[in-house]
């Protein structure tokens, strides 16, 4: 019970810190050309992952999303974009920890993710449910096209959550290795980039700024979205990783400390 109470208190503290960083990003955040701000709001989410695991990180991220919905002017658009952009940074490290003991299940998830995504996109492309890129079509369908990128990420995170709940993963200390950290950081950014590009063009800018996808593409090159999201991922991952593994937070305050 003491261990559970300790983790709940630590997660609540990290969630509060994420909320404070989100509320202050109007002052310290660096604005991008497409509405995103380079800030540290998601760093406590990554720190929760390194200290306590995937489930704890999801809890902190959920609180951060609620704060954005009820306090930020971006409301549900900003919250869904923040969740969709942060989940890949959690999913890839978690998959690394899970892979050694759940290879068959992870292979099945990856196959479903790839094949299902390809079939869904092909169906939408050929039936006109979702308009072809740079082509005309109902604006509502275009919103769904952008939102589907975020939904697929959420489904992938749910699959990882189901695996994680089985308790078969490498120890969190495995992420303290520099090569592993760089590998998972690169993987998270690689997964995050296409999700962000599709969501910005077909969901965020059309809803928030009233732009068509064509106008959004003309105003903001895809490379700009990728670079800003990569920078955000690197900053939040690096800050959390350094605190956890170089400044000893994982040893002093993480799961091992709770077990002690």
Buried (B, 14 or more C-beta within 10 A) or exposed (E): EEEEEBBEEBBEBBBBBBBEBBBEBEEEBEEBEBBBBBBBBBBBBBBBBBBBBBBBBBBBBBBBBEBBBEEBEBEEBBBBBBBBBBBBBBBBBBBBBBBEBBEEBBEEBEEEBEEEBEEBEEEBBEEEBBBEBEEEBEBEBBBBBBBBBBEBBEBBBEBBBEBBEEEEBBEBBBBBEEEBBEBBBBBBBBBBBBBBBBBBBBBBBBBBEEBBBEBBBEEBEBEBBBEBBBBBBBBBBBBBBEBBBEEEBBBEBBBBBBEE
